[in-house]
């Protein structure tokens, strides 16, 4: 085929000499060519208007416009093509480009065909639509003259770059290299290498082979060839010869690619030194040195130096190159990348678009450098959050590279990586992971084991695993990334800070807080050495350290870190910047945790204020603010405001997010929480089920958030006393958590705890104790010793021991809980009152009434300091103190405290609330003790009436009311009424309590006593036998009730 092409070219040359010799400008004529162009090629041609175009094959034209127009019109039938009629002006006196009329020998005489040889060059003058047809265009071309200045400049430059003074195969190899035909170029150079014995030619061929291997990503082979070339030149050339500078540059570029930055910088500086000694100050090779040095500074993180050297390179290049030269595109791209890293995104995009435009005009459509420009432009769109545009550019870059590069070329890995980043930002984690893994596979095949790009792949895969909740995998990949970077970077390099930060974040997610804190502090230490004191990255590190301290319940430390972050951001950012909102939000979270709800609310409202100034009204972050404000109102028990805020958050999310987005599930979940607090359990269950439905659609079946939904539904069923359902959902939650997270994670402990709570309520005390002890063991392993969850475990174990009558053990657990709280919480924190209250209950059970009273009074004192005067918890304290006074025989005091409790509950609770019934019940007890039976009966009946309205018909508290009414009737010797009430109590207890519950024994005992008083001794004996049977099964032999029965 090569011989045929050469022969055809010579024949066209011969005919051209015969037909057009001696012709002048007066012999100018017009030719036509009609054809179809792909939409992409047509777009590229319109961009090149005013520039040059070359046809890379033999070009057939016609003197007959109708024939050519017919071809152009036929092309419009293909929807993927544009019809183009080229109108070509030919001045035969201005150009030696070979063309010839072949009408006499053509098979199609009427076409009057004129044939041009390969690679004829024309200038594009005008492009315009024809006959109103938006798919048919006329393009006016002119054959370039031999003295065309732009063509001459470009041709001279290419000759100078490709073995000046050499012809034939050398130049062909270089052209193939420029066109991206690397394998063909390498074949030519290898043939030439075998045929030459000349050191000068050998060195140049080694260099060309090294450059090809570098482009192919085969860096070790590239370095070997380039060092051979350098060794030959070093032996034969003066020390300041420019070819030695070329070798230093070539070797430096490969070291740069391999991540050996100090070695690369040293080589490039040697090249620059030689060129400064031997070349004029505006020589293009100096621009090349500046560019190379800039690239290394960029890779080392020294961005101002990188920009400075790029600008020096650009200044020289503009003087020495034509405006559409590919090397100018390279420099524009490099400057764009430095502006990008420095945060000047508009400047960066502008420079990358200039680079792309030049490459579209000057390079073949599948050239690798075009892929680089598409990639860089895509990166800017990604940074500016234009994700569909970014994905489109990245995919164009990948498509080009697949055509022109080997399948394991590092650039392919880069494009897969970038596509992965966009999918990650779009929260399409499966596609992101797939792209990242393709990038890693290529890099593992083509790069050294310690190459920085491998670290990048490991890091990106880790980030996706983290977002998917696969924390152990995330940690493993982050650690691989860090190990590589530690080998190639100085210990205070900013990239190391980034990797330390990422590992800290994963440890935080895994609740390894000590490890997380250590890595975040390493990040901060590096940043403090490198960055100004008000740099935003320092604020980010302080923020992350604050997050970990908050998780560890070191709230004072957390608040300090968050406030440092806020101070930096206030100095360096505009007043409505989103990062300021982040700081206020974090401070609000800590105040919320510390129980400083007004301060928390103030911080969250500042967040919302910033977001309302800077974000659209339906932006998801605004929903997050409403959500957080709702949380604080919930904590303040202002449930109406909480519900309103949560509903605003839900409304925004419904407008801005897809119907199965996880944040919608969060809103439904939070609204469910408020309904639980308001005891609207049916409503709560409905919202929790909506949250579960979304999570099942949008998340993997074993995702922790699915477990959270099961857990919450379990809690509602627990409150509704559907214990079997509650247990089922808690067990589903536990199963998912055991499958998806480490066994020592906090959520696993929560599941054990919740299952323990349900078993305790079902009277399965040994089983409950076992689950609570498992929860405590995990919490002691994974949480700081003063964490509130550890307190909860001690409290819950105490409750079970209390129910089992193991009062000393219960007391020990409650005291441990109080001890932890005193170390970690302010003295007036509401949680401390809970511990004093629990300790008081046990002392009450042990009949240590003085100790019980002391604990209850401490709880009351704290609540009086920290709560509003009508808060229900104050009523609880008054109630408990009243109970103890009643047991100590201080009936007037007991009555006074119970009446205070009732007054508060009547003000703060609905009239049919069970707690109001409890107060009436307790007042009845005191009147009973004071033998005010009429008053006692009235109070008990009010309590019963409320319980009948508000509780299920088989609720144990109804049994308590019937029992107490029975007691008063006994005291009033109304035995028939008493028996009726006791039997109603027993009937309810049979439905709601386990068969060995002590309350059943008490009811049988009461009924037995009434039968005995009524002379029904057989019935009384039967009842007492039931009592003995139950007591033997349920109480320890040292229990006071056991002794009473005996």
JOVEN-V10639 format. One record per residue. N is the residue number from 1. PSI is psi in whole degrees, -180 to 180 (999 if undefined). BURIAL is 1 if it has 24 or more other C-alpha atoms within 12 Angstrom, else 0. D_CENTER is the distance of its C-alpha to the mean C-alpha in Angstrom with 2 decimals. Layout:
n	psi	burial	d_center
N	PSI	BURIAL	D_CENTER
N	PSI	BURIAL	D_CENTER
This chain:
n	psi	burial	d_center
1	-39	0	56.55
2	-40	0	56.46
3	-38	0	60.30
4	-44	0	60.38
5	-46	0	57.94
6	-42	0	59.99
7	-42	0	63.25
8	-42	0	62.01
9	-45	1	60.87
10	-38	0	64.35
11	-41	0	66.09
12	-42	1	64.15
13	-44	1	65.05
14	-45	0	68.70
15	-39	1	68.84
16	-44	1	67.14
17	-37	0	69.91
18	-38	0	72.55
19	-32	0	71.24
20	5	1	69.91
21	135	0	71.82
22	0	0	73.32
23	152	0	71.23
24	-175	0	70.26
25	-27	0	68.11
26	-14	0	70.76
27	15	0	69.90
28	139	0	66.28
29	173	0	65.25
30	137	0	62.32
31	163	1	60.49
32	150	1	58.00
33	127	1	55.24
34	134	1	53.38
35	172	1	50.20
36	145	1	46.75
37	141	1	43.56
38	156	0	40.05
39	-38	0	37.96
40	-47	0	35.91
41	-37	1	39.11
42	-41	1	40.69
43	-41	0	37.76
44	-38	1	37.99
45	-38	1	41.73
46	-35	1	41.40
47	-33	1	39.13
48	7	1	41.88
49	132	1	44.64
50	-14	0	47.17
51	-157	1	46.16
52	151	1	47.35
53	140	1	46.88
54	136	1	48.12
55	121	0	48.96
56	18	0	48.21
57	-179	0	51.07
58	132	0	54.69
59	117	1	54.73
60	126	1	57.16
61	174	1	58.36
62	149	1	61.23
63	-6	1	63.90
64	109	1	63.73
65	-33	1	61.14
66	-43	0	61.58
67	-47	1	60.64
68	-41	1	57.50
69	-36	1	56.52
70	-43	1	56.91
71	-42	1	54.38
72	-42	1	51.88
73	-38	1	52.43
74	-34	0	52.01
75	-26	1	48.60
76	-13	1	47.31
77	-21	0	47.69
78	117	0	44.57
79	-15	0	41.54
80	5	0	39.54
81	156	1	42.18
82	138	1	43.83
83	130	1	47.63
84	128	1	48.85
85	110	1	52.45
86	128	1	52.90
87	112	1	56.00
88	120	1	56.94
89	128	1	59.49
90	119	1	61.44
91	98	1	63.66
92	-15	1	65.34
93	-11	1	66.85
94	-11	1	63.53
95	142	1	61.73
96	10	1	62.64
97	127	1	59.75
98	125	1	61.54
99	159	1	62.00
100	147	1	64.95
101	129	1	66.44
102	23	1	66.76
103	-36	0	68.26
104	-23	0	71.48
105	0	0	69.80
106	148	0	66.90
107	-21	0	67.03
108	83	0	65.99
109	-39	0	68.77
110	-16	0	67.85
111	-19	1	64.43
112	61	1	66.20
113	137	1	63.37
114	127	1	62.56
115	128	1	60.41
116	147	1	58.34
117	173	1	57.46
118	149	0	53.88
119	30	0	51.49
120	142	1	53.59
121	133	1	51.88
122	156	1	52.12
123	136	1	51.04
124	117	1	49.23
125	-46	1	51.13
126	148	1	50.12
127	122	1	48.01
128	152	0	49.00
129	147	0	48.77
130	129	0	51.94
131	32	0	53.77
132	9	0	50.81
133	115	0	49.00
134	7	0	45.31
135	9	1	45.21
136	124	1	48.33
137	152	1	48.57
138	128	1	51.29
139	120	1	50.36
140	121	1	53.08
141	158	1	53.25
142	131	1	55.70
143	128	1	56.61
144	143	1	55.80
145	158	1	58.78
146	-28	0	59.32
147	17	0	59.06
148	120	0	55.81
149	-40	0	54.23
150	-43	1	50.57
151	-41	1	51.39
152	-43	0	53.58
153	-45	0	50.93
154	-43	1	48.31
155	-44	0	50.88
156	-41	0	52.16
157	-43	0	48.71
158	-42	1	47.85
159	-43	0	51.23
160	-38	0	50.69
161	-21	0	47.31
162	84	1	48.70
163	74	1	51.68
164	134	0	53.92
165	-6	0	57.37
166	152	0	56.36
167	-175	0	56.76
168	-129	0	56.30
169	-36	1	53.94
170	-49	1	52.23
171	-37	1	51.26
172	-44	1	50.24
173	-42	1	47.89
174	-40	1	46.32
175	-43	1	45.97
176	-39	1	44.31
177	-48	1	41.90
178	-34	1	41.13
179	0	1	40.65
180	10	1	38.08
181	72	1	40.65
182	-39	1	40.00
183	-43	1	41.69
184	-42	0	44.84
185	-43	1	44.95
186	-41	1	44.66
187	-44	1	47.50
188	-45	1	49.75
189	-36	1	49.07
190	-40	1	49.76
191	-47	0	53.05
192	-38	1	54.02
193	-39	1	53.13
194	-23	0	55.52
195	-11	0	58.22
196	146	0	58.21
197	4	0	59.78
198	126	0	59.29
199	-40	0	57.02
200	-48	1	55.89
201	-38	0	54.90
202	-45	1	53.38
203	-43	1	51.13
204	-37	1	49.97
205	-41	1	49.29
206	-42	1	47.32
207	-47	1	45.27
208	-41	1	44.65
209	-39	1	43.61
210	-41	1	41.26
211	-39	1	39.64
212	-46	1	39.17
213	-36	1	37.65
214	-47	1	35.19
215	-34	1	34.12
216	-3	1	33.81
217	11	1	31.51
218	79	1	34.26
219	-37	1	34.23
220	-44	1	36.63
221	-40	1	39.21
222	-47	1	38.72
223	-39	1	39.38
224	-49	1	42.45
225	-45	1	44.02
226	-36	1	43.31
227	-33	1	44.78
228	-44	1	47.87
229	-44	1	48.30
230	-43	1	47.95
231	-43	1	50.48
232	-46	1	53.05
233	-37	1	52.61
234	-33	1	52.81
235	-25	0	56.15
236	-9	0	57.65
237	156	0	56.37
238	156	0	56.84
239	-23	0	54.06
240	23	1	53.10
241	141	1	53.17
242	-27	1	50.37
243	-29	1	49.74
244	-38	1	48.84
245	-41	1	46.29
246	-43	1	44.88
247	-43	1	44.59
248	-43	1	42.88
249	-45	1	40.34
250	-46	1	39.81
251	-40	1	39.31
252	-40	1	36.99
253	-41	1	34.76
254	-43	1	34.47
255	-37	1	33.72
256	-46	1	30.99
257	-33	1	29.51
258	-2	1	29.80
259	10	1	28.07
260	74	1	31.43
261	-44	1	31.11
262	-41	0	34.10
263	-41	1	36.36
264	-46	1	35.15
265	-41	1	35.80
266	-45	1	39.22
267	-44	1	40.22
268	-36	1	39.23
269	-36	1	41.14
270	-41	1	44.20
271	-45	1	44.02
272	-42	1	43.81
273	-44	1	46.73
274	-45	1	48.94
275	-36	1	48.14
276	-28	1	48.82
277	-30	0	52.20
278	-13	0	53.25
279	155	0	51.69
280	157	0	52.13
281	-17	0	49.38
282	22	1	48.01
283	143	1	48.02
284	-32	1	44.99
285	-29	1	44.57
286	-39	1	43.87
287	-40	1	41.01
288	-42	1	39.73
289	-47	1	39.91
290	-42	1	38.13
291	-45	1	35.34
292	-42	1	34.98
293	-39	1	35.02
294	-44	1	32.36
295	-41	1	30.05
296	-43	1	30.45
297	-39	1	29.87
298	-48	1	26.66
299	-25	1	25.50
300	-2	1	26.64
301	10	1	24.62
302	80	1	27.84
303	-39	1	26.96
304	-40	0	30.03
305	-41	1	32.30
306	-46	1	30.56
307	-41	1	31.06
308	-46	1	34.63
309	-35	1	35.64
310	-40	1	34.09
311	-35	1	36.10
312	-42	1	39.23
313	-42	1	38.63
314	-42	1	38.23
315	-44	1	41.42
316	-44	1	43.48
317	-38	1	42.01
318	-29	1	42.82
319	-31	0	46.41
320	-6	1	46.85
321	152	1	44.88
322	157	1	45.23
323	-19	1	42.54
324	26	1	40.91
325	138	1	40.96
326	-33	1	37.91
327	-30	1	37.90
328	-39	1	37.39
329	-40	1	34.30
330	-46	1	33.04
331	-43	1	33.59
332	-44	1	32.07
333	-42	1	28.92
334	-43	1	28.86
335	-41	1	29.42
336	-40	1	26.63
337	-37	1	24.21
338	-44	1	25.43
339	-37	1	25.10
340	-52	1	21.52
341	-24	1	20.64
342	1	0	22.70
343	7	0	20.85
344	76	0	23.81
345	-38	1	21.99
346	-43	0	24.99
347	-44	1	27.29
348	-48	1	25.06
349	-40	1	24.93
350	-46	1	28.68
351	-40	1	29.52
352	-37	1	27.46
353	-36	1	29.19
354	-41	1	32.54
355	-43	1	31.87
356	-43	1	31.00
357	-44	1	34.14
358	-44	1	36.37
359	-35	1	35.11
360	-32	1	35.54
361	-29	1	39.14
362	-9	1	40.03
363	156	1	38.33
364	156	1	38.65
365	-18	1	35.93
366	23	1	34.47
367	139	1	34.57
368	-33	1	31.61
369	-30	1	31.56
370	-41	1	30.93
371	-39	1	27.81
372	-42	1	26.73
373	-43	1	27.34
374	-42	1	25.48
375	-47	1	22.52
376	-40	1	22.76
377	-41	1	23.19
378	-39	1	20.17
379	-39	1	18.12
380	-41	1	19.43
381	-36	1	18.62
382	-48	1	14.99
383	-34	1	14.90
384	13	0	16.80
385	19	0	14.34
386	75	0	17.14
387	-41	1	15.16
388	-42	0	18.20
389	-43	0	20.42
390	-45	1	18.20
391	-40	1	18.09
392	-47	1	21.86
393	-43	1	22.67
394	-41	1	20.71
395	-34	1	22.47
396	-42	1	25.78
397	-44	1	25.25
398	-42	1	24.61
399	-44	1	27.64
400	-45	1	29.90
401	-35	1	28.91
402	-30	1	29.60
403	-29	0	33.09
404	-11	1	33.93
405	160	1	32.22
406	154	1	32.62
407	-17	1	30.07
408	26	1	28.74
409	139	1	28.67
410	-30	1	25.85
411	-35	1	25.30
412	-41	1	24.43
413	-42	1	21.73
414	-43	1	20.43
415	-42	1	20.39
416	-42	1	18.69
417	-46	1	16.01
418	-38	1	15.61
419	-40	1	15.66
420	-41	1	12.83
421	-43	1	10.74
422	-45	1	11.82
423	-37	1	11.19
424	-47	1	7.54
425	-31	1	7.56
426	5	0	9.82
427	25	0	7.75
428	79	0	10.72
429	-31	1	9.44
430	-48	1	13.13
431	-39	1	14.27
432	-48	1	11.63
433	-41	1	12.76
434	-46	1	16.30
435	-43	1	16.31
436	-39	1	14.95
437	-34	1	17.59
438	-42	1	20.25
439	-44	1	19.57
440	-43	1	19.89
441	-44	1	23.06
442	-45	1	24.67
443	-35	1	23.97
444	-31	1	25.38
445	-28	0	28.49
446	-12	1	29.04
447	157	1	27.96
448	157	1	29.28
449	-23	0	27.52
450	23	1	26.47
451	139	1	25.31
452	-32	1	22.32
453	-30	1	20.84
454	-41	1	20.71
455	-40	1	18.67
456	-44	1	16.23
457	-47	1	16.03
458	-43	1	15.69
459	-45	1	12.87
460	-41	1	10.85
461	-40	1	11.80
462	-43	1	10.82
463	-41	1	7.16
464	-44	1	7.30
465	-39	1	9.60
466	-44	1	7.66
467	-27	1	5.17
468	1	1	8.71
469	10	1	10.30
470	73	1	12.49
471	-41	1	12.68
472	-42	1	16.10
473	-42	1	15.24
474	-46	1	12.23
475	-43	1	14.76
476	-45	1	17.44
477	-39	1	15.78
478	-40	1	14.76
479	-36	1	18.39
480	-42	1	19.80
481	-45	1	18.12
482	-42	1	19.50
483	-43	1	22.88
484	-46	1	23.29
485	-31	1	22.47
486	-26	1	24.82
487	-28	0	27.59
488	-8	1	27.40
489	153	1	26.37
490	155	0	28.29
491	-17	0	27.14
492	24	1	26.07
493	141	1	24.15
494	-29	1	21.03
495	-35	1	19.06
496	-39	1	19.99
497	-41	1	18.65
498	-43	1	15.18
499	-40	1	15.47
500	-43	1	16.92
501	-45	1	14.09
502	-41	1	11.50
503	-39	1	14.05
504	-41	1	14.58
505	-42	1	11.09
506	-43	1	11.57
507	-38	1	15.12
508	-47	1	14.13
509	-33	1	12.18
510	2	1	15.38
511	24	1	17.54
512	75	1	19.26
513	-36	1	19.61
514	-44	1	22.46
515	-43	1	20.68
516	-45	1	17.55
517	-42	1	19.99
518	-45	1	21.89
519	-38	1	19.10
520	-35	1	17.95
521	-34	1	21.68
522	-42	1	22.12
523	-49	1	19.52
524	-41	1	21.41
525	-45	1	24.73
526	-45	1	24.00
527	-36	1	22.79
528	-28	1	25.89
529	-29	0	28.06
530	-25	0	26.67
531	154	0	25.53
532	157	0	27.60
533	-18	0	27.51
534	22	0	25.81
535	137	1	23.01
536	-31	1	19.61
537	-32	1	17.96
538	-40	1	20.39
539	-40	1	19.24
540	-42	1	15.62
541	-45	1	17.20
542	-40	1	19.50
543	-46	1	16.75
544	-39	1	14.95
545	-41	1	18.46
546	-40	1	19.12
547	-46	1	16.22
548	-45	1	17.78
549	-39	1	21.26
550	-42	1	20.39
551	-34	1	19.21
552	3	1	22.52
553	21	1	24.38
554	72	1	25.63
555	-34	1	25.38
556	-45	1	27.85
557	-41	1	25.96
558	-46	1	22.64
559	-41	1	24.41
560	-46	1	25.97
561	-45	1	22.77
562	-38	1	21.13
563	-34	1	24.42
564	-43	1	24.50
565	-44	1	21.11
566	-43	1	22.51
567	-44	1	25.77
568	-45	1	24.25
569	-35	1	22.22
570	-31	1	25.40
571	-33	0	27.30
572	-8	0	25.05
573	155	0	23.33
574	158	0	24.94
575	-19	0	25.53
576	23	1	23.16
577	140	1	20.14
578	-31	1	16.77
579	-30	1	16.34
580	-41	1	19.64
581	-39	1	18.43
582	-43	1	15.61
583	-48	1	18.50
584	-39	1	20.77
585	-45	1	18.28
586	-42	1	17.86
587	-40	1	21.65
588	-40	1	22.14
589	-45	1	20.24
590	-46	1	22.56
591	-39	1	25.63
592	-45	1	24.79
593	-33	1	24.60
594	0	1	27.87
595	10	1	29.49
596	70	1	29.96
597	-40	1	29.09
598	-41	0	30.87
599	-40	1	28.99
600	-45	1	25.65
601	-41	1	26.67
602	-44	1	27.74
603	-45	1	24.43
604	-35	1	22.48
605	-32	1	25.11
606	-40	1	24.63
607	-50	1	20.95
608	-40	1	22.12
609	-45	1	24.89
610	-46	1	22.69
611	-36	1	20.44
612	-28	1	23.63
613	-32	0	24.95
614	-9	0	22.06
615	155	0	20.28
616	155	0	21.78
617	-19	0	23.15
618	24	1	20.88
619	138	1	17.56
620	-34	1	14.86
621	-31	1	14.47
622	-37	1	18.20
623	-40	1	17.89
624	-38	1	15.77
625	-47	1	18.73
626	-38	1	21.28
627	-47	1	19.57
628	-39	1	19.77
629	-39	1	23.33
630	-39	1	24.10
631	-44	1	23.06
632	-45	1	25.52
633	-36	1	28.25
634	-46	1	27.76
635	-34	1	28.27
636	2	1	31.30
637	25	1	32.52
638	76	0	32.78
639	-30	1	31.61
640	-47	0	32.83
641	-39	1	30.67
642	-47	1	27.69
643	-40	1	28.20
644	-45	1	28.65
645	-45	1	25.37
646	-39	1	23.43
647	-34	1	25.29
648	-42	1	24.42
649	-44	1	20.71
650	-42	1	21.36
651	-45	1	23.46
652	-45	1	20.86
653	-36	1	18.25
654	-32	1	21.06
655	-33	0	21.83
656	-12	0	18.47
657	155	0	16.48
658	157	0	17.69
659	-17	0	19.90
660	23	1	17.81
661	139	1	14.46
662	-30	1	13.21
663	-29	1	13.57
664	-40	1	17.16
665	-40	1	17.61
666	-43	1	16.59
667	-47	1	19.26
668	-40	1	21.81
669	-46	1	21.19
670	-39	1	21.81
671	-38	1	24.87
672	-41	1	26.04
673	-44	1	25.83
674	-42	1	28.12
675	-34	1	30.50
676	-46	1	30.73
677	-33	1	31.65
678	2	1	34.19
679	25	1	35.41
680	74	0	34.86
681	-33	1	33.85
682	-44	0	34.47
683	-45	1	32.15
684	-45	1	29.52
685	-40	1	29.82
686	-46	1	29.48
687	-40	1	26.16
688	-38	1	24.76
689	-35	1	25.88
690	-42	1	24.16
691	-44	1	20.85
692	-42	1	21.63
693	-44	1	22.64
694	-45	1	19.37
695	-36	1	17.36
696	-30	1	19.91
697	-35	0	19.49
698	-11	1	15.73
699	158	1	14.72
700	153	0	16.49
701	-21	1	19.71
702	23	1	18.89
703	142	1	15.49
704	-32	1	15.80
705	-30	1	15.46
706	-42	1	18.47
707	-40	1	20.26
708	-41	1	19.64
709	-46	1	21.34
710	-42	1	24.18
711	-47	1	24.54
712	-40	1	24.90
713	-38	1	27.37
714	-40	1	29.21
715	-41	1	29.54
716	-45	1	31.09
717	-35	1	33.48
718	-48	1	34.37
719	-32	1	35.24
720	3	1	37.21
721	24	1	38.96
722	74	1	38.00
723	-34	1	37.55
724	-45	0	37.68
725	-43	1	34.82
726	-46	1	32.88
727	-41	1	33.41
728	-47	1	32.35
729	-39	1	28.92
730	-35	1	28.32
731	-35	1	29.31
732	-43	1	26.84
733	-45	1	24.05
734	-41	1	25.41
735	-46	1	25.66
736	-46	1	22.00
737	-37	1	20.98
738	-31	1	23.53
739	-31	0	22.21
740	-15	1	18.46
741	161	1	18.26
742	151	1	20.73
743	-17	1	24.05
744	19	1	23.97
745	151	1	20.83
746	-40	1	21.47
747	-34	1	20.74
748	-43	1	23.45
749	-41	1	25.78
750	-40	1	25.12
751	-46	1	26.19
752	-43	1	29.27
753	-48	1	30.04
754	-39	1	29.89
755	-39	1	32.02
756	-42	1	34.39
757	-43	1	34.72
758	-44	1	35.72
759	-37	1	38.20
760	-42	1	39.68
761	-26	1	40.27
762	0	1	41.82
763	9	1	44.12
764	72	1	42.82
765	-43	1	42.88
766	-41	0	42.90
767	-44	1	39.90
768	-45	1	38.10
769	-42	1	38.98
770	-46	1	37.64
771	-40	1	34.17
772	-35	1	34.03
773	-36	1	35.08
774	-43	1	32.31
775	-45	1	29.79
776	-42	1	31.45
777	-46	1	31.48
778	-44	1	27.70
779	-35	1	27.09
780	-31	1	29.57
781	-35	0	27.86
782	-11	1	24.24
783	158	1	24.67
784	150	1	26.70
785	-18	1	30.31
786	21	1	30.29
787	145	1	27.27
788	-28	1	28.12
789	-33	1	27.27
790	-42	1	29.98
791	-46	1	32.26
792	-41	1	31.55
793	-46	1	32.47
794	-42	1	35.72
795	-45	1	36.50
796	-38	1	35.99
797	-39	1	38.07
798	-41	1	40.62
799	-44	1	40.76
800	-45	1	41.53
801	-39	1	44.18
802	-45	1	45.61
803	-32	1	45.87
804	0	1	47.53
805	10	1	49.97
806	72	1	48.74
807	-40	1	48.93
808	-41	0	49.08
809	-41	1	45.86
810	-45	1	44.22
811	-42	1	45.45
812	-45	1	44.09
813	-45	1	40.57
814	-36	1	40.64
815	-35	1	41.93
816	-41	1	39.15
817	-45	1	36.64
818	-41	1	38.55
819	-43	1	38.80
820	-44	1	35.02
821	-38	1	34.56
822	-27	1	37.27
823	-32	0	35.46
824	-12	1	32.04
825	156	1	32.76
826	150	0	35.03
827	-21	1	38.49
828	20	1	38.31
829	138	1	34.94
830	-32	1	35.37
831	-29	1	34.12
832	-36	1	37.08
833	-35	1	39.42
834	-41	1	38.15
835	-46	1	39.22
836	-39	1	42.59
837	-46	1	43.01
838	-40	1	42.36
839	-40	1	44.76
840	-40	1	47.26
841	-44	1	47.04
842	-45	1	47.88
843	-38	1	50.73
844	-48	1	51.91
845	-34	1	51.88
846	2	1	53.77
847	24	0	56.18
848	74	0	55.42
849	-33	1	55.67
850	-45	0	56.02
851	-41	1	52.76
852	-45	1	51.08
853	-41	1	52.36
854	-44	1	51.18
855	-44	1	47.59
856	-38	1	47.54
857	-36	1	48.98
858	-41	1	46.29
859	-43	1	43.64
860	-42	1	45.58
861	-45	1	45.87
862	-44	1	42.11
863	-35	1	41.49
864	-33	1	44.20
865	-33	0	42.52
866	-8	1	38.97
867	156	1	39.42
868	156	0	41.28
869	-17	0	44.85
870	24	0	44.30
871	137	1	41.15
872	-30	1	41.51
873	-30	1	40.74
874	-41	1	43.87
875	-39	1	45.79
876	-44	1	44.53
877	-47	1	45.93
878	-41	1	49.21
879	-48	1	49.44
880	-41	1	48.97
881	-39	1	51.52
882	-40	1	53.88
883	-44	1	53.60
884	-45	1	54.60
885	-39	1	57.49
886	-43	1	58.68
887	-28	1	58.72
888	0	0	60.54
889	8	0	63.10
890	71	0	62.19
891	-41	1	62.28
892	-43	0	62.69
893	-43	1	59.64
894	-46	1	57.70
895	-39	1	58.70
896	-46	1	57.71
897	-40	1	54.15
898	-37	1	53.67
899	-35	1	54.91
900	-42	1	52.41
901	-45	1	49.62
902	-42	1	50.94
903	-45	1	51.22
904	-45	1	47.55
905	-36	1	46.39
906	-31	1	48.59
907	-34	0	47.03
908	-10	1	43.36
909	159	1	43.22
910	153	0	44.44
911	-21	1	48.10
912	24	1	47.42
913	139	1	44.70
914	-31	1	45.38
915	-31	1	45.36
916	-41	1	48.27
917	-41	1	50.05
918	-41	1	49.47
919	-45	1	51.16
920	-42	1	54.12
921	-47	1	54.36
922	-37	1	54.45
923	-39	1	57.00
924	-41	1	59.01
925	-46	1	58.92
926	-46	1	60.36
927	-37	1	63.06
928	-46	1	63.89
929	-33	1	64.31
930	4	1	66.49
931	24	0	68.46
932	73	0	67.63
933	-36	1	67.29
934	-45	0	67.44
935	-41	1	64.59
936	-48	1	62.67
937	-40	1	63.17
938	-45	1	62.08
939	-44	1	58.82
940	-40	1	58.08
941	-35	1	58.78
942	-42	1	56.39
943	-45	1	53.71
944	-43	1	54.52
945	-45	1	54.46
946	-45	1	50.92
947	-36	1	49.67
948	-33	1	51.29
949	-33	0	49.40
950	-11	1	45.97
951	156	1	45.74
952	155	0	46.14
953	-17	0	49.75
954	22	1	49.18
955	139	1	47.28
956	-31	1	48.74
957	-28	1	49.22
958	-40	1	51.70
959	-40	1	53.58
960	-44	1	53.64
961	-48	1	55.19
962	-39	1	57.83
963	-46	1	58.56
964	-39	1	59.08
965	-40	1	61.30
966	-41	1	63.25
967	-44	1	63.75
968	-42	1	65.28
969	-37	1	67.52
970	-47	1	68.73
971	-33	1	69.50
972	5	0	71.38
973	27	0	73.06
974	74	0	71.75
975	-35	1	71.20
976	-45	0	70.83
977	-40	1	68.06
978	-47	1	66.51
979	-42	1	66.61
980	-43	1	65.02
981	-44	1	62.10
982	-40	1	61.62
983	-36	1	61.64
984	-40	1	58.97
985	-46	1	56.85
986	-40	1	57.44
987	-44	1	56.63
988	-44	1	53.20
989	-37	1	52.48
990	-34	1	53.35
991	-28	0	50.71
992	-13	1	47.91
993	155	1	48.51
994	156	1	48.75
995	-16	0	52.41
996	21	1	52.73
997	137	1	51.29
998	-29	1	53.62
999	-31	1	53.71
1000	-42	1	55.51
1001	-42	1	58.07
1002	-40	1	58.59
1003	-45	1	59.28
1004	-40	1	61.72
1005	-44	1	63.39
1006	-43	1	63.78
1007	-40	1	65.25
1008	-43	1	67.53
1009	-41	1	68.79
1010	-45	1	69.63
1011	-39	1	71.46
1012	-44	0	73.34
1013	-31	0	74.37
1014	1	0	75.47
1015	12	0	77.45
1016	75	0	75.27
1017	-35	0	75.24
1018	-45	0	74.19
1019	-39	0	71.13
1020	-44	1	70.44
1021	-43	0	70.76
1022	-43	0	68.36
1023	-43	1	65.76
1024	-35	1	66.24
1025	-39	0	65.83
1026	-40	1	62.42
1027	-49	1	61.59
1028	-44	1	62.62
1029	-44	1	60.70
1030	-44	1	57.41
1031	-40	1	57.86
1032	-31	0	58.60
1033	-27	0	55.35
1034	-20	1	53.03
1035	147	1	54.29
1036	156	0	55.06
1037	-20	0	58.75
1038	7	0	58.40
1039	138	0	56.85
1040	-39	0	59.18
1041	-34	1	59.03
1042	-43	0	60.13
1043	-39	0	63.15
1044	-42	0	63.99
1045	-43	1	64.10
1046	999	0	66.39
